[in-house]
Amino acid sequence: MTKIYVMESCPDCTQVKQLYGNNPEYELIDIGQQARSLKEFLALRDSHPAFEKVRKRGNIGIPCFVKKDGTIIISLKHYDADQAEAGRLVESYAEGAACNLDGTGC
């Protein structure tokens, strides 16, 4: 099962939740709902090399997909392979601009 880290207040996560929320192949983990989920995500974010650019830019790194094999994908735009399998489109996805302090997105 692919884990997807999201947050209710993140505009970039809205589309992800709509696309994957009812699919049993995916586990949506809202990091804003429980401290345990937030700690789990932060441990991953602070230690995994996939987040190097995210950390340097001061971004959060959500939505974040962690596939069964451990592969980490930090953007829905780069997750279109599984999107195609699910028969869903990514075309309507637009990154939000509210998560960073400077208004440049999550």
N, C-alpha and C positions, 0 to 999 in steps of 0.2 A: 504494500500500500504506500502511495506517495503522501508524504506529509506536506501540508501547505500552511506556512505561518502567515497570518494576516492580523489586522487590527481593525476594529469597527470604525474608528475615526479616520482611517487611511483611505483617501479617494482612489488610490491605485488598487486597493483590495476589493472594491465594490464589484467590479466585473469578475474577478476571480471567484468571489463567493457565489455569484449568480451562475457561473459556468460549472463550477465543481461542487457546489454545496449539497446537491442531492445524488452525487455519484459515489457509490460505496467503495470505489477504487482509491478515493482520496479522503484524507483526514484533515479537515480544516481545524487549525489551532489558533484561536484568537489570543494573542499575547497580552491583550489588555484585560482579559477576563480573570485570569488567575496568576498569582505571583510565580507559581511553579512553571507555568508555560512561558512566562517572560524570562525567567532564569534559564530555562532550557534553551530558548532561542538566543539569549545573550551569550551563553557559553559557546554555542555554535558560531555565532557572529564574531565573537572576539578571538576565536582561535583558528578558524578555518581559512585557508588561503583564498578561497573563492570570494571572500568578503574584503579582500585587501583594498580594492578601489573604493568600495562602499565606506569603509572605515576612514580612508584618507579624505573623502569628500564630506565626511560628517553625516552621511545618510544613515537611515535605519536599516535598510536591506530587506524590506517587505514590499510586495509579496515575495515569499521565498519558498521554492519547491525543493523538497528533499526526496529524491527518488529512492526506490527500493535498493538500488545498488550503491547508494550514498552520494550520487551525483547531485550537486546543488545548482539550481537555476534561480536567479534573483529577479527575473522579469518575465511577465506573461508573454511578452513579445518573443522571447527565446524559447517558449514552451510549446510552440505550434505543432511539433511532431505528435504529442499526445492529444492536442486539440483536434488534429485531423482524424486521429483514431476515434475520438469521441463524436466526430461529425459536427463539431462546433466551430464557429468562426472567431478569429481574433481581430478581424478588420475593424470592429467598432471600439476596440480598446484604445483608450487615450490616457496617457499618464497624467496623474493628478499634479497639482501644484501647491499642495498645502502642508506637506509633512516637514519639509526643511524650513529652518528659521528664515532663510532668504527667499522662500516662496518658489523654489525651483523643483519641487516634487519630493517624492519619498525616496 
